[in-house]
Amino acid sequence: MPASDRPEWVQAEYERIGREREATSRETDRLYRWEFVRVCGLMFGWTAVGALIAALAFRSTDQGTGMIYLYSGMVVNVAGVLWTIVRAYRRGEERGDW
């Protein structure tokens, strides 16, 4: 049935449904972009904090203390990034993304 043969109320209903779907799609895309930016920012932040702690190893004159700083920086980096990813996954599950 061509679009011109449909009753006017049916065509108006199709247009309303289309507008609602378009608005929902824009809102969902905005939320996904914000979540992506948020997760990337947190991962960069944890990496920077870990790098700063590890950089203290190069200022240390004692090898033992330097290794503690180095490994502490690595742990903070990896744990922070892992926590960020796991939290993002859980938020996605709560929203019903997957």
C-alpha positions in Angstrom: 0.0 0.0 0.0 1.6 3.3 -1.1 2.0 6.0 1.5 -0.5 8.2 -0.4 -3.3 5.6 0.0 -3.1 5.5 3.8 -5.7 7.3 5.8 -4.5 10.6 7.3 -4.6 9.4 10.9 -2.4 6.4 10.0 0.2 8.6 8.3 0.1 11.0 11.3 0.7 8.0 13.7 3.6 6.8 11.6 5.2 10.2 11.7 4.7 10.5 15.5 6.3 7.1 16.0 9.2 8.1 13.7 9.8 11.3 15.7 9.7 9.4 19.0 12.2 6.9 17.7 14.5 9.6 16.4 14.4 11.5 19.7 15.1 8.2 21.7 18.0 7.4 19.3 19.6 10.8 19.8 19.3 10.6 23.6 20.8 7.1 23.6 23.7 8.1 21.4 24.3 11.1 23.7 24.4 8.8 26.7 26.8 6.4 25.0 29.1 9.2 24.0 29.1 10.6 27.5 29.9 7.2 29.0 32.7 6.7 26.6 34.3 10.1 27.4 33.8 9.4 31.1 35.5 6.0 31.0 38.4 7.3 28.8 38.9 10.2 31.2 39.0 8.0 34.2 41.5 5.6 32.6 43.7 8.4 31.6 43.5 9.8 35.1 44.5 6.5 36.7 47.3 6.1 34.3 48.6 9.6 35.1 48.4 8.9 38.9 50.2 5.6 38.4 52.9 7.2 36.2 53.4 10.0 38.8 53.9 7.5 41.6 56.3 5.4 39.4 58.2 8.6 38.5 59.1 8.9 42.2 61.3 5.9 41.7 63.6 7.9 39.6 64.0 10.5 42.3 64.8 7.9 45.0 68.4 7.2 45.9 67.7 3.9 47.6 67.0 1.0 45.2 64.5 -0.7 47.6 62.5 2.4 48.0 62.7 3.1 44.2 61.3 -0.4 43.5 58.5 0.2 45.9 57.5 3.4 44.1 57.8 1.7 40.7 55.6 -1.3 41.6 53.2 0.9 43.5 52.7 3.1 40.5 52.1 0.0 38.3 49.6 -1.4 40.8 47.7 1.9 41.0 47.6 2.1 37.2 46.4 -1.4 36.5 44.0 -1.5 39.4 42.5 1.8 38.6 42.0 1.0 34.9 40.5 -2.4 35.7 38.1 -0.9 38.3 37.0 1.7 35.7 36.3 -0.9 33.1 34.5 -3.2 35.5 32.3 -0.3 36.8 31.5 0.8 33.2 30.5 -2.8 32.4 28.2 -3.0 35.5 26.6 0.4 34.6 26.0 -1.0 31.1 24.3 -4.1 32.5 22.1 -1.9 34.8 21.0 0.2 31.8 20.3 -2.9 29.8 23.0 -2.4 27.1 23.8 -6.1 27.0 
